[in-house]
Amino acid sequence: MRGEDWKEMEHLIDDTDNNFVQKLRQQYKGLKEEDVRLCMLVRLKMTNAIIANVFYIGESAVKKRKSVLKKTGFQITDPNISLEQVIENL
């Protein structure tokens, strides 16, 4: 996806989901742009396979990115809490 497409998706998500992306950026200022994009796709309940296609990576790489984001971006180490749960509760 091009940068313009991501911006459009961000606006659509914010318009329909109570400013999710804006709140995410404000609450977690240390997130990289790629992290925010991953969060947007997770918020849209996309599967690892679909996310892998969007980023042109393998499903195992998506799982790794989710794990790293959960631990470093959101600082959650509990193995019983998934990134999906974290994002759903934002």
N, CA, C and O atoms as a CHARMM CRD file, in Angstrom:
* protein
*
  360
    1    1 MET  N      0.83700  -1.18400   0.00000 PROA 1      0.00000
    2    1 MET  CA     0.00000   0.00000   0.00000 PROA 1      0.00000
    3    1 MET  C      0.87900   1.24300   0.00000 PROA 1      0.00000
    4    1 MET  O      1.96500   1.25400   0.57800 PROA 1      0.00000
    5    2 ARG  N      0.40200   2.26000  -0.64100 PROA 2      0.00000
    6    2 ARG  CA     1.11100   3.53000  -0.67800 PROA 2      0.00000
    7    2 ARG  C      0.79800   4.33600   0.57700 PROA 2      0.00000
    8    2 ARG  O     -0.17800   4.07100   1.27800 PROA 2      0.00000
    9    3 GLY  N      1.64100   5.31900   0.84300 PROA 3      0.00000
   10    3 GLY  CA     1.43900   6.18000   2.00000 PROA 3      0.00000
   11    3 GLY  C      0.08300   6.85400   1.99800 PROA 3      0.00000
   12    3 GLY  O     -0.54300   7.01300   3.04600 PROA 3      0.00000
   13    4 GLU  N     -0.37100   7.25200   0.81800 PROA 4      0.00000
   14    4 GLU  CA    -1.68500   7.89900   0.69700 PROA 4      0.00000
   15    4 GLU  C     -2.80300   6.94300   1.10300 PROA 4      0.00000
   16    4 GLU  O     -3.78200   7.34800   1.73000 PROA 4      0.00000
   17    5 ASP  N     -2.64800   5.67400   0.74000 PROA 5      0.00000
   18    5 ASP  CA    -3.66000   4.66600   1.09600 PROA 5      0.00000
   19    5 ASP  C     -3.72100   4.46400   2.60400 PROA 5      0.00000
   20    5 ASP  O     -4.80000   4.31700   3.17700 PROA 5      0.00000
   21    6 TRP  N     -2.55000   4.45900   3.24300 PROA 6      0.00000
   22    6 TRP  CA    -2.51800   4.29900   4.69700 PROA 6      0.00000
   23    6 TRP  C     -3.18700   5.48300   5.38100 PROA 6      0.00000
   24    6 TRP  O     -3.92900   5.30700   6.34700 PROA 6      0.00000
   25    7 LYS  N     -2.92500   6.69900   4.87800 PROA 7      0.00000
   26    7 LYS  CA    -3.53100   7.89800   5.46300 PROA 7      0.00000
   27    7 LYS  C     -5.05200   7.85000   5.31600 PROA 7      0.00000
   28    7 LYS  O     -5.78200   8.19900   6.24300 PROA 7      0.00000
   29    8 GLU  N     -5.51900   7.42100   4.15800 PROA 8      0.00000
   30    8 GLU  CA    -6.95800   7.31000   3.93800 PROA 8      0.00000
   31    8 GLU  C     -7.56600   6.27200   4.88200 PROA 8      0.00000
   32    8 GLU  O     -8.63200   6.49600   5.45700 PROA 8      0.00000
   33    9 MET  N     -6.88700   5.14000   5.03800 PROA 9      0.00000
   34    9 MET  CA    -7.37000   4.10800   5.94800 PROA 9      0.00000
   35    9 MET  C     -7.39900   4.64800   7.37900 PROA 9      0.00000
   36    9 MET  O     -8.34400   4.39500   8.12700 PROA 9      0.00000
   37   10 GLU  N     -6.37100   5.38500   7.74500 PROA 10     0.00000
   38   10 GLU  CA    -6.31700   5.96200   9.08700 PROA 10     0.00000
   39   10 GLU  C     -7.51500   6.88000   9.32400 PROA 10     0.00000
   40   10 GLU  O     -8.15100   6.81200  10.37600 PROA 10     0.00000
   41   11 HSD  N     -7.82300   7.73100   8.35900 PROA 11     0.00000
   42   11 HSD  CA    -8.96500   8.64300   8.49900 PROA 11     0.00000
   43   11 HSD  C    -10.28000   7.87200   8.59200 PROA 11     0.00000
   44   11 HSD  O    -11.15100   8.22200   9.38900 PROA 11     0.00000
   45   12 LEU  N    -10.42300   6.84000   7.79200 PROA 12     0.00000
   46   12 LEU  CA   -11.64400   6.03600   7.84100 PROA 12     0.00000
   47   12 LEU  C    -11.80600   5.34000   9.18800 PROA 12     0.00000
   48   12 LEU  O    -12.90300   5.30300   9.74500 PROA 12     0.00000
   49   13 ILE  N    -10.71300   4.79000   9.70900 PROA 13     0.00000
   50   13 ILE  CA   -10.77500   4.12300  11.01300 PROA 13     0.00000
   51   13 ILE  C    -11.11600   5.14100  12.09800 PROA 13     0.00000
   52   13 ILE  O    -11.95300   4.87600  12.96100 PROA 13     0.00000
   53   14 ASP  N    -10.47100   6.29900  12.05500 PROA 14     0.00000
   54   14 ASP  CA   -10.76500   7.32900  13.05300 PROA 14     0.00000
   55   14 ASP  C    -12.22100   7.78000  12.97500 PROA 14     0.00000
   56   14 ASP  O    -12.87100   7.97900  14.00200 PROA 14     0.00000
   57   15 ASP  N    -12.72500   7.93900  11.76500 PROA 15     0.00000
   58   15 ASP  CA   -14.11000   8.38700  11.58500 PROA 15     0.00000
   59   15 ASP  C    -15.12400   7.36900  12.08800 PROA 15     0.00000
   60   15 ASP  O    -16.18000   7.74200  12.59800 PROA 15     0.00000
   61   16 THR  N    -14.81000   6.09500  11.94700 PROA 16     0.00000
   62   16 THR  CA   -15.78200   5.06500  12.30400 PROA 16     0.00000
   63   16 THR  C    -15.51400   4.40300  13.64500 PROA 16     0.00000
   64   16 THR  O    -16.37700   3.69300  14.16300 PROA 16     0.00000
   65   17 ASP  N    -14.33300   4.62000  14.21800 PROA 17     0.00000
   66   17 ASP  CA   -13.96700   3.90300  15.43700 PROA 17     0.00000
   67   17 ASP  C    -13.47000   4.85400  16.53100 PROA 17     0.00000
   68   17 ASP  O    -12.44800   4.60300  17.16800 PROA 17     0.00000
   69   18 ASN  N    -14.20000   5.93100  16.73300 PROA 18     0.00000
   70   18 ASN  CA   -13.96500   6.81900  17.87100 PROA 18     0.00000
   71   18 ASN  C    -12.52000   7.30000  17.96400 PROA 18     0.00000
   72   18 ASN  O    -11.93000   7.29800  19.04400 PROA 18     0.00000
   73   19 ASN  N    -11.95100   7.71300  16.83300 PROA 19     0.00000
   74   19 ASN  CA   -10.57800   8.25300  16.77800 PROA 19     0.00000
   75   19 ASN  C     -9.53100   7.29400  17.32800 PROA 19     0.00000
   76   19 ASN  O     -8.62400   7.70400  18.05200 PROA 19     0.00000
   77   20 PHE  N     -9.65600   6.03400  16.98700 PROA 20     0.00000
   78   20 PHE  CA    -8.74400   5.00500  17.48000 PROA 20     0.00000
   79   20 PHE  C     -7.27800   5.33600  17.18900 PROA 20     0.00000
   80   20 PHE  O     -6.43900   5.27000  18.08700 PROA 20     0.00000
   81   21 VAL  N     -6.97000   5.68600  15.95200 PROA 21     0.00000
   82   21 VAL  CA    -5.56300   5.89600  15.57500 PROA 21     0.00000
   83   21 VAL  C     -5.01100   7.13300  16.27100 PROA 21     0.00000
   84   21 VAL  O     -3.87200   7.12300  16.73800 PROA 21     0.00000
   85   22 GLN  N     -5.79600   8.18300  16.34200 PROA 22     0.00000
   86   22 GLN  CA    -5.36700   9.39400  17.04900 PROA 22     0.00000
   87   22 GLN  C     -5.05100   9.09400  18.50700 PROA 22     0.00000
   88   22 GLN  O     -4.02100   9.52400  19.02600 PROA 22     0.00000
   89   23 LYS  N     -5.93000   8.36400  19.15900 PROA 23     0.00000
   90   23 LYS  CA    -5.72600   8.00700  20.55900 PROA 23     0.00000
   91   23 LYS  C     -4.49900   7.11300  20.71900 PROA 23     0.00000
   92   23 LYS  O     -3.72700   7.26700  21.66500 PROA 23     0.00000
   93   24 LEU  N     -4.32800   6.18100  19.78900 PROA 24     0.00000
   94   24 LEU  CA    -3.17200   5.28600  19.82200 PROA 24     0.00000
   95   24 LEU  C     -1.87700   6.08600  19.73700 PROA 24     0.00000
   96   24 LEU  O     -0.94700   5.85800  20.51000 PROA 24     0.00000
   97   25 ARG  N     -1.82400   7.01700  18.80200 PROA 25     0.00000
   98   25 ARG  CA    -0.61800   7.84300  18.62600 PROA 25     0.00000
   99   25 ARG  C     -0.35400   8.72000  19.85400 PROA 25     0.00000
  100   25 ARG  O      0.80000   8.91400  20.23500 PROA 25     0.00000
  101   26 GLN  N     -1.39300   9.24300  20.46300 PROA 26     0.00000
  102   26 GLN  CA    -1.22800  10.10100  21.64000 PROA 26     0.00000
  103   26 GLN  C     -0.78900   9.30400  22.86000 PROA 26     0.00000
  104   26 GLN  O      0.07800   9.73700  23.61800 PROA 26     0.00000
  105   27 GLN  N     -1.39200   8.14200  23.04200 PROA 27     0.00000
  106   27 GLN  CA    -1.11400   7.34200  24.22900 PROA 27     0.00000
  107   27 GLN  C      0.23200   6.62500  24.15200 PROA 27     0.00000
  108   27 GLN  O      0.88500   6.41400  25.17400 PROA 27     0.00000
  109   28 TYR  N      0.64800   6.25100  22.93800 PROA 28     0.00000
  110   28 TYR  CA     1.89400   5.50200  22.74400 PROA 28     0.00000
  111   28 TYR  C      2.76400   6.22900  21.72400 PROA 28     0.00000
  112   28 TYR  O      2.88800   5.80200  20.57600 PROA 28     0.00000
  113   29 LYS  N      3.35600   7.31700  22.15600 PROA 29     0.00000
  114   29 LYS  CA     4.12900   8.18300  21.26100 PROA 29     0.00000
  115   29 LYS  C      5.36600   7.50200  20.67300 PROA 29     0.00000
  116   29 LYS  O      5.88000   7.94500  19.64600 PROA 29     0.00000
  117   30 GLY  N      5.84200   6.45100  21.29800 PROA 30     0.00000
  118   30 GLY  CA     7.04200   5.76800  20.82800 PROA 30     0.00000
  119   30 GLY  C      6.80500   4.78300  19.68700 PROA 30     0.00000
  120   30 GLY  O      7.75900   4.20300  19.16900 PROA 30     0.00000
  121   31 LEU  N      5.55600   4.58500  19.29100 PROA 31     0.00000
  122   31 LEU  CA     5.27300   3.62800  18.21300 PROA 31     0.00000
  123   31 LEU  C      5.77600   4.14600  16.87800 PROA 31     0.00000
  124   31 LEU  O      5.59400   5.31600  16.54100 PROA 31     0.00000
  125   32 LYS  N      6.40500   3.26800  16.13000 PROA 32     0.00000
  126   32 LYS  CA     6.83400   3.60600  14.77700 PROA 32     0.00000
  127   32 LYS  C      5.62000   3.55300  13.85100 PROA 32     0.00000
  128   32 LYS  O      4.59400   2.96300  14.18800 PROA 32     0.00000
  129   33 GLU  N      5.75000   4.16500  12.70300 PROA 33     0.00000
  130   33 GLU  CA     4.64700   4.18900  11.73700 PROA 33     0.00000
  131   33 GLU  C      4.21000   2.77400  11.36400 PROA 33     0.00000
  132   33 GLU  O      3.01800   2.50300  11.22300 PROA 33     0.00000
  133   34 GLU  N      5.16900   1.88700  11.20900 PROA 34     0.00000
  134   34 GLU  CA     4.86300   0.49500  10.87500 PROA 34     0.00000
  135   34 GLU  C      4.06800  -0.18400  11.99500 PROA 34     0.00000
  136   34 GLU  O      3.20300  -1.02000  11.73000 PROA 34     0.00000
  137   35 ASP  N      4.36500   0.17900  13.24300 PROA 35     0.00000
  138   35 ASP  CA     3.62500  -0.36300  14.38200 PROA 35     0.00000
  139   35 ASP  C      2.17400   0.11700  14.36100 PROA 35     0.00000
  140   35 ASP  O      1.25000  -0.66200  14.59700 PROA 35     0.00000
  141   36 VAL  N      1.98800   1.39300  14.07900 PROA 36     0.00000
  142   36 VAL  CA     0.63400   1.95400  14.00400 PROA 36     0.00000
  143   36 VAL  C     -0.15900   1.25800  12.90200 PROA 36     0.00000
  144   36 VAL  O     -1.33900   0.95100  13.07300 PROA 36     0.00000
  145   37 ARG  N      0.49000   1.01600  11.78400 PROA 37     0.00000
  146   37 ARG  CA    -0.18900   0.33800  10.66800 PROA 37     0.00000
  147   37 ARG  C     -0.58400  -1.08000  11.04500 PROA 37     0.00000
  148   37 ARG  O     -1.67700  -1.53700  10.70900 PROA 37     0.00000
  149   38 LEU  N      0.30200  -1.77300  11.74000 PROA 38     0.00000
  150   38 LEU  CA    -0.02700  -3.11800  12.19900 PROA 38     0.00000
  151   38 LEU  C     -1.21600  -3.06900  13.15600 PROA 38     0.00000
  152   38 LEU  O     -2.11500  -3.90700  13.07500 PROA 38     0.00000
  153   39 CYS  N     -1.22300  -2.10100  14.05300 PROA 39     0.00000
  154   39 CYS  CA    -2.34000  -1.95400  14.98400 PROA 39     0.00000
  155   39 CYS  C     -3.65000  -1.69200  14.24900 PROA 39     0.00000
  156   39 CYS  O     -4.69600  -2.21600  14.63100 PROA 39     0.00000
  157   40 MET  N     -3.59300  -0.88100  13.19400 PROA 40     0.00000
  158   40 MET  CA    -4.80600  -0.61000  12.42300 PROA 40     0.00000
  159   40 MET  C     -5.35000  -1.89400  11.81300 PROA 40     0.00000
  160   40 MET  O     -6.55600  -2.13600  11.85200 PROA 40     0.00000
  161   41 LEU  N     -4.48000  -2.71200  11.25700 PROA 41     0.00000
  162   41 LEU  CA    -4.92800  -3.95900  10.63100 PROA 41     0.00000
  163   41 LEU  C     -5.46200  -4.94300  11.67000 PROA 41     0.00000
  164   41 LEU  O     -6.43400  -5.65600  11.41600 PROA 41     0.00000
  165   42 VAL  N     -4.82700  -4.97700  12.83300 PROA 42     0.00000
  166   42 VAL  CA    -5.31900  -5.84100  13.91200 PROA 42     0.00000
  167   42 VAL  C     -6.68200  -5.34400  14.38200 PROA 42     0.00000
  168   42 VAL  O     -7.58300  -6.14400  14.63500 PROA 42     0.00000
  169   43 ARG  N     -6.83200  -4.03200  14.49700 PROA 43     0.00000
  170   43 ARG  CA    -8.10800  -3.44900  14.92800 PROA 43     0.00000
  171   43 ARG  C     -9.23200  -3.80500  13.95000 PROA 43     0.00000
  172   43 ARG  O    -10.39000  -3.95000  14.34300 PROA 43     0.00000
  173   44 LEU  N     -8.87000  -3.94100  12.67600 PROA 44     0.00000
  174   44 LEU  CA    -9.84700  -4.33400  11.64700 PROA 44     0.00000
  175   44 LEU  C    -10.07100  -5.84100  11.62500 PROA 44     0.00000
  176   44 LEU  O    -10.79100  -6.36100  10.77300 PROA 44     0.00000
  177   45 LYS  N     -9.44400  -6.54000  12.57700 PROA 45     0.00000
  178   45 LYS  CA    -9.58300  -7.99000  12.74300 PROA 45     0.00000
  179   45 LYS  C     -9.11400  -8.78600  11.52700 PROA 45     0.00000
  180   45 LYS  O     -9.70500  -9.80200  11.16200 PROA 45     0.00000
  181   46 MET  N     -8.04600  -8.30400  10.91700 PROA 46     0.00000
  182   46 MET  CA    -7.45800  -9.02300   9.78800 PROA 46     0.00000
  183   46 MET  C     -6.62100 -10.18500  10.31400 PROA 46     0.00000
  184   46 MET  O     -5.98400 -10.08600  11.36300 PROA 46     0.00000
  185   47 THR  N     -6.63300 -11.26500   9.58000 PROA 47     0.00000
  186   47 THR  CA    -5.87200 -12.45100   9.96100 PROA 47     0.00000
  187   47 THR  C     -4.38100 -12.22800   9.70000 PROA 47     0.00000
  188   47 THR  O     -3.98700 -11.30600   8.98500 PROA 47     0.00000
  189   48 ASN  N     -3.57200 -13.09200  10.29400 PROA 48     0.00000
  190   48 ASN  CA    -2.12800 -13.01500  10.05000 PROA 48     0.00000
  191   48 ASN  C     -1.81200 -13.19400   8.57300 PROA 48     0.00000
  192   48 ASN  O     -0.88600 -12.56700   8.05900 PROA 48     0.00000
  193   49 ALA  N     -2.56100 -14.03300   7.89400 PROA 49     0.00000
  194   49 ALA  CA    -2.32500 -14.26700   6.46400 PROA 49     0.00000
  195   49 ALA  C     -2.57100 -12.99100   5.65600 PROA 49     0.00000
  196   49 ALA  O     -1.79100 -12.66300   4.76200 PROA 49     0.00000
  197   50 ILE  N     -3.63500 -12.28200   5.96300 PROA 50     0.00000
  198   50 ILE  CA    -3.94000 -11.04500   5.24500 PROA 50     0.00000
  199   50 ILE  C     -2.89500  -9.97500   5.57000 PROA 50     0.00000
  200   50 ILE  O     -2.41900  -9.27000   4.68000 PROA 50     0.00000
  201   51 ILE  N     -2.54700  -9.86400   6.84300 PROA 51     0.00000
  202   51 ILE  CA    -1.52500  -8.88900   7.24500 PROA 51     0.00000
  203   51 ILE  C     -0.20100  -9.19100   6.54900 PROA 51     0.00000
  204   51 ILE  O      0.49800  -8.27900   6.10800 PROA 51     0.00000
  205   52 ALA  N      0.13300 -10.45900   6.45500 PROA 52     0.00000
  206   52 ALA  CA     1.37000 -10.85900   5.76800 PROA 52     0.00000
  207   52 ALA  C      1.34700 -10.40400   4.31200 PROA 52     0.00000
  208   52 ALA  O      2.35900  -9.93300   3.79300 PROA 52     0.00000
  209   53 ASN  N      0.21300 -10.54100   3.65900 PROA 53     0.00000
  210   53 ASN  CA     0.08900 -10.10000   2.26200 PROA 53     0.00000
  211   53 ASN  C      0.22500  -8.58900   2.13600 PROA 53     0.00000
  212   53 ASN  O      0.83800  -8.09900   1.18800 PROA 53     0.00000
  213   54 VAL  N     -0.33300  -7.85700   3.06700 PROA 54     0.00000
  214   54 VAL  CA    -0.25600  -6.39500   3.02500 PROA 54     0.00000
  215   54 VAL  C      1.18800  -5.92300   3.16600 PROA 54     0.00000
  216   54 VAL  O      1.62000  -5.01400   2.45800 PROA 54     0.00000
  217   55 PHE  N      1.93700  -6.54600   4.08800 PROA 55     0.00000
  218   55 PHE  CA     3.32100  -6.14200   4.33900 PROA 55     0.00000
  219   55 PHE  C      4.34300  -6.90100   3.49400 PROA 55     0.00000
  220   55 PHE  O      5.54300  -6.63900   3.58100 PROA 55     0.00000
  221   56 TYR  N      3.87000  -7.83500   2.68200 PROA 56     0.00000
  222   56 TYR  CA     4.76800  -8.64700   1.84000 PROA 56     0.00000
  223   56 TYR  C      5.79400  -9.40900   2.67100 PROA 56     0.00000
  224   56 TYR  O      6.98500  -9.42400   2.36200 PROA 56     0.00000
  225   57 ILE  N      5.29900 -10.04300   3.73900 PROA 57     0.00000
  226   57 ILE  CA     6.15400 -10.86000   4.60600 PROA 57     0.00000
  227   57 ILE  C      5.43300 -12.17300   4.89200 PROA 57     0.00000
  228   57 ILE  O      4.27000 -12.33300   4.52400 PROA 57     0.00000
  229   58 GLY  N      6.10400 -13.09700   5.53400 PROA 58     0.00000
  230   58 GLY  CA     5.48400 -14.36800   5.89200 PROA 58     0.00000
  231   58 GLY  C      4.64500 -14.24900   7.15800 PROA 58     0.00000
  232   58 GLY  O      4.79400 -13.30300   7.93200 PROA 58     0.00000
  233   59 GLU  N      3.76200 -15.22100   7.35500 PROA 59     0.00000
  234   59 GLU  CA     2.90400 -15.22300   8.54100 PROA 59     0.00000
  235   59 GLU  C      3.72200 -15.31100   9.82400 PROA 59     0.00000
  236   59 GLU  O      3.36200 -14.70900  10.83600 PROA 59     0.00000
  237   60 SER  N      4.81700 -16.05700   9.78500 PROA 60     0.00000
  238   60 SER  CA     5.65200 -16.16200  10.98500 PROA 60     0.00000
  239   60 SER  C      6.25800 -14.80600  11.34100 PROA 60     0.00000
  240   60 SER  O      6.42700 -14.48800  12.51800 PROA 60     0.00000
  241   61 ALA  N      6.58200 -14.01000  10.32800 PROA 61     0.00000
  242   61 ALA  CA     7.10800 -12.66600  10.58300 PROA 61     0.00000
  243   61 ALA  C      6.03700 -11.77100  11.19800 PROA 61     0.00000
  244   61 ALA  O      6.34800 -10.92000  12.03000 PROA 61     0.00000
  245   62 VAL  N      4.78900 -11.95200  10.80300 PROA 62     0.00000
  246   62 VAL  CA     3.68400 -11.19200  11.39800 PROA 62     0.00000
  247   62 VAL  C      3.56100 -11.55200  12.87400 PROA 62     0.00000
  248   62 VAL  O      3.42800 -10.67100  13.72300 PROA 62     0.00000
  249   63 LYS  N      3.60400 -12.83900  13.17700 PROA 63     0.00000
  250   63 LYS  CA     3.50800 -13.27600  14.57500 PROA 63     0.00000
  251   63 LYS  C      4.64100 -12.68200  15.40100 PROA 63     0.00000
  252   63 LYS  O      4.42800 -12.25100  16.53400 PROA 63     0.00000
  253   64 LYS  N      5.83400 -12.65800  14.83800 PROA 64     0.00000
  254   64 LYS  CA     7.00100 -12.10200  15.53700 PROA 64     0.00000
  255   64 LYS  C      6.80600 -10.60900  15.77100 PROA 64     0.00000
  256   64 LYS  O      7.07000 -10.11400  16.86700 PROA 64     0.00000
  257   65 ARG  N      6.34600  -9.88700  14.74800 PROA 65     0.00000
  258   65 ARG  CA     6.12200  -8.44500  14.89400 PROA 65     0.00000
  259   65 ARG  C      5.07900  -8.15700  15.96700 PROA 65     0.00000
  260   65 ARG  O      5.23300  -7.22700  16.76000 PROA 65     0.00000
  261   66 LYS  N      4.02300  -8.95500  15.98800 PROA 66     0.00000
  262   66 LYS  CA     2.97900  -8.77200  16.99800 PROA 66     0.00000
  263   66 LYS  C      3.54900  -8.98200  18.39600 PROA 66     0.00000
  264   66 LYS  O      3.25800  -8.21800  19.31700 PROA 66     0.00000
  265   67 SER  N      4.35400 -10.01400  18.54400 PROA 67     0.00000
  266   67 SER  CA     4.95400 -10.31700  19.84000 PROA 67     0.00000
  267   67 SER  C      5.87100  -9.19100  20.29700 PROA 67     0.00000
  268   67 SER  O      5.81500  -8.76600  21.45100 PROA 67     0.00000
  269   68 VAL  N      6.70400  -8.71600  19.40200 PROA 68     0.00000
  270   68 VAL  CA     7.63400  -7.63500  19.73500 PROA 68     0.00000
  271   68 VAL  C      6.86300  -6.35900  20.07000 PROA 68     0.00000
  272   68 VAL  O      7.20200  -5.66400  21.02800 PROA 68     0.00000
  273   69 LEU  N      5.84400  -6.05300  19.29800 PROA 69     0.00000
  274   69 LEU  CA     5.04800  -4.85600  19.53800 PROA 69     0.00000
  275   69 LEU  C      4.36800  -4.92100  20.90400 PROA 69     0.00000
  276   69 LEU  O      4.34400  -3.93700  21.64200 PROA 69     0.00000
  277   70 LYS  N      3.82500  -6.06900  21.22700 PROA 70     0.00000
  278   70 LYS  CA     3.16200  -6.24100  22.52300 PROA 70     0.00000
  279   70 LYS  C      4.14400  -5.99100  23.66900 PROA 70     0.00000
  280   70 LYS  O      3.81100  -5.32600  24.65100 PROA 70     0.00000
  281   71 LYS  N      5.35500  -6.53000  23.53100 PROA 71     0.00000
  282   71 LYS  CA     6.34300  -6.42300  24.60700 PROA 71     0.00000
  283   71 LYS  C      7.01000  -5.05600  24.66200 PROA 71     0.00000
  284   71 LYS  O      7.17400  -4.49700  25.74600 PROA 71     0.00000
  285   72 THR  N      7.39700  -4.50900  23.51800 PROA 72     0.00000
  286   72 THR  CA     8.14500  -3.25200  23.52100 PROA 72     0.00000
  287   72 THR  C      7.23900  -2.03500  23.39000 PROA 72     0.00000
  288   72 THR  O      7.42900  -1.04800  24.10100 PROA 72     0.00000
  289   73 GLY  N      6.26800  -2.09000  22.50200 PROA 73     0.00000
  290   73 GLY  CA     5.40400  -0.93400  22.28500 PROA 73     0.00000
  291   73 GLY  C      4.38800  -0.72700  23.38500 PROA 73     0.00000
  292   73 GLY  O      4.14200   0.39900  23.81700 PROA 73     0.00000
  293   74 PHE  N      3.79600  -1.82800  23.83900 PROA 74     0.00000
  294   74 PHE  CA     2.76000  -1.74300  24.86900 PROA 74     0.00000
  295   74 PHE  C      3.25500  -2.21200  26.23900 PROA 74     0.00000
  296   74 PHE  O      2.54200  -2.08900  27.23600 PROA 74     0.00000
  297   75 GLN  N      4.45800  -2.74100  26.28400 PROA 75     0.00000
  298   75 GLN  CA     5.11600  -3.18600  27.51700 PROA 75     0.00000
  299   75 GLN  C      4.26600  -4.18100  28.31500 PROA 75     0.00000
  300   75 GLN  O      4.11800  -4.06600  29.53200 PROA 75     0.00000
  301   76 ILE  N      3.71700  -5.15300  27.59500 PROA 76     0.00000
  302   76 ILE  CA     2.92600  -6.21100  28.22800 PROA 76     0.00000
  303   76 ILE  C      3.67800  -7.52300  28.05000 PROA 76     0.00000
  304   76 ILE  O      3.97200  -7.93500  26.92800 PROA 76     0.00000
  305   77 THR  N      3.98300  -8.16600  29.15500 PROA 77     0.00000
  306   77 THR  CA     4.75500  -9.40800  29.10300 PROA 77     0.00000
  307   77 THR  C      3.92400 -10.63500  29.45200 PROA 77     0.00000
  308   77 THR  O      4.42700 -11.75600  29.37300 PROA 77     0.00000
  309   78 ASP  N      2.68200 -10.45100  29.83100 PROA 78     0.00000
  310   78 ASP  CA     1.81000 -11.57000  30.19400 PROA 78     0.00000
  311   78 ASP  C      1.52100 -12.41100  28.94700 PROA 78     0.00000
  312   78 ASP  O      0.91800 -11.91100  27.99700 PROA 78     0.00000
  313   79 PRO  N      1.94200 -13.68100  28.93500 PROA 79     0.00000
  314   79 PRO  CA     1.73200 -14.52200  27.75300 PROA 79     0.00000
  315   79 PRO  C      0.25500 -14.86100  27.51200 PROA 79     0.00000
  316   79 PRO  O     -0.10300 -15.33100  26.43200 PROA 79     0.00000
  317   80 ASN  N     -0.59200 -14.62800  28.50300 PROA 80     0.00000
  318   80 ASN  CA    -2.02100 -14.92400  28.35400 PROA 80     0.00000
  319   80 ASN  C     -2.80000 -13.79600  27.69600 PROA 80     0.00000
  320   80 ASN  O     -3.98500 -13.94800  27.39900 PROA 80     0.00000
  321   81 ILE  N     -2.13800 -12.66200  27.46500 PROA 81     0.00000
  322   81 ILE  CA    -2.78200 -11.51800  26.82500 PROA 81     0.00000
  323   81 ILE  C     -2.21300 -11.37600  25.42100 PROA 81     0.00000
  324   81 ILE  O     -1.00000 -11.27500  25.23900 PROA 81     0.00000
  325   82 SER  N     -3.09600 -11.36700  24.43300 PROA 82     0.00000
  326   82 SER  CA    -2.66100 -11.23900  23.04300 PROA 82     0.00000
  327   82 SER  C     -2.65500  -9.77100  22.62600 PROA 82     0.00000
  328   82 SER  O     -3.28500  -8.92900  23.26500 PROA 82     0.00000
  329   83 LEU  N     -1.94300  -9.48100  21.56000 PROA 83     0.00000
  330   83 LEU  CA    -1.93900  -8.12700  21.00600 PROA 83     0.00000
  331   83 LEU  C     -3.34500  -7.72300  20.61200 PROA 83     0.00000
  332   83 LEU  O     -3.73500  -6.56800  20.78200 PROA 83     0.00000
  333   84 GLU  N     -4.10700  -8.67000  20.08700 PROA 84     0.00000
  334   84 GLU  CA    -5.49300  -8.40000  19.70100 PROA 84     0.00000
  335   84 GLU  C     -6.30600  -7.90900  20.90000 PROA 84     0.00000
  336   84 GLU  O     -7.10000  -6.97600  20.77700 PROA 84     0.00000
  337   85 GLN  N     -6.10800  -8.53400  22.04800 PROA 85     0.00000
  338   85 GLN  CA    -6.82000  -8.12600  23.26100 PROA 85     0.00000
  339   85 GLN  C     -6.39200  -6.72200  23.69700 PROA 85     0.00000
  340   85 GLN  O     -7.22200  -5.90800  24.10100 PROA 85     0.00000
  341   86 VAL  N     -5.11200  -6.45700  23.61200 PROA 86     0.00000
  342   86 VAL  CA    -4.59800  -5.13600  23.99600 PROA 86     0.00000
  343   86 VAL  C     -5.24100  -4.06200  23.12300 PROA 86     0.00000
  344   86 VAL  O     -5.73800  -3.05500  23.62800 PROA 86     0.00000
  345   87 ILE  N     -5.22700  -4.28300  21.81500 PROA 87     0.00000
  346   87 ILE  CA    -5.75500  -3.29800  20.87300 PROA 87     0.00000
  347   87 ILE  C     -7.26900  -3.16700  21.01100 PROA 87     0.00000
  348   87 ILE  O     -7.80800  -2.06600  20.90100 PROA 87     0.00000
  349   88 GLU  N     -7.94200  -4.25600  21.24500 PROA 88     0.00000
  350   88 GLU  CA    -9.39200  -4.21600  21.41500 PROA 88     0.00000
  351   88 GLU  C     -9.78800  -3.36600  22.62400 PROA 88     0.00000
  352   88 GLU  O    -10.84400  -2.73300  22.62200 PROA 88     0.00000
  353   89 ASN  N     -8.95100  -3.35300  23.64200 PROA 89     0.00000
  354   89 ASN  CA    -9.25600  -2.62300  24.87000 PROA 89     0.00000
  355   89 ASN  C     -8.81600  -1.15900  24.85800 PROA 89     0.00000
  356   89 ASN  O     -9.02500  -0.44600  25.83900 PROA 89     0.00000
  357   90 LEU  N     -8.21300  -0.70900  23.76900 PROA 90     0.00000
  358   90 LEU  CA    -7.77900   0.70000  23.70600 PROA 90     0.00000
  359   90 LEU  C     -8.97300   1.60400  23.46600 PROA 90     0.00000
  360   90 LEU  O     -8.81800   2.82300  23.38200 PROA 90     0.00000
